[in-house]
Amino acid sequence: MIKVIEDWLGDSDLVRYLDRLFTYKTPHNYIEYADSSNAPKTIFGRYDEQETESQIFYSADFSAENPLIKFLVIKAMDSIEDHMHIDQRTLICERVHLAIQHPFQDIEWHRDGGKITAVYTAACPGGGDFIFSLGVSQQIVEFKKNKLILFDGDQKHMALAPKSKRPRILLVMKFNYHIN
């Protein structure tokens, strides 16, 4: 199930602030593997191979207790309840991070794992496509600032590189849930 919520935050000042905060003021690391099954166990070991089959891209992790991030997580939980009909009281946020995709950096087909992924499109210069595999067909979601894209964590997807000078910045929130 893939749900797309346009104009998710509504407030243009907040949208602009998040774009600039995440793009210019949030340090990030070249450490995220699209397919983590190919990732080395460490990056500093003498025998750890850094050239892997999986693509590497930039990311930055956040604490879900950061007040701004907590606000976005709670809002995403509301959206999951409203659009996927999962009681937000059962949701557990397992990870919040930025995925930073530079020009010419296509991200390969992969699955995120977990139960639900919520992707907020914080900065989307140069557009591009978020492509979901639906078996014999595909669903394409255009990257546009201020969307929330909800999908099952086992949904196979990929992202084509932005066509701009600035990177694309996505806030990725990964959730699990328990059933009472």
Buried (B, 14 or more C-beta within 10 A) or exposed (E): EBBBBEEBBEEEEBBEBBBBBBBEEBEBEEEBBBBEEEBBEEEEEEEEEEEBEBBBBBBBEBEBEEEEBBEBBBBBBEBBBEBBEBEBEBBEBBBBBBBBBBBEBEBBEBBBEBBBBBBBBBBBBBBBBBBBBEEEEEBEBEBEBBBBBBBBBEBBBBBBBBEBEBBBBBBBBBBBBEEE
